[in-house]
Amino acid sequence: MALDVLIVDDSAAIRKILQRVLLQTDVSLGKVLEAGDGLEALETLKSNKVGLILSDINMPKMDGLQLLGQLKADQEHRDVPVVMITTEGSQAKVMEAVTLGAAGYIRKPFTAEQIKEKLASIF
């Protein structure tokens, strides 16, 4: 079954790079949706079901940790794996993401191999 994915990052370039990397994985992809921040992601999820969310931590309007908290508190989205992709060097932020229920995290700059390994461990 094809996996629909939502990529949430305020950088359009990073969203495109992640799309290309996803195509290189062994995951059977369906739709790849994009959002520029957490608020846009929540809007997108109102009309789309996804099986995976890749989210930046540092974004305007609503950051990735706030998005993650809302997703995990919502019955409809709590079981969707969320992988945080971040430049965040602070171990505290990463630990907060894990505590909130992130399926994992990947630090920027990332390689296609790191994304593949993370997805393989989830699926």
Summary of the structure (lengths in Angstrom):
residues: 123
radius of gyration: 12.9
end to end distance: 12.1
largest distance: 36.5
contacts: 375
relative contact order: 0.19
helix: 43%
strand: 22%
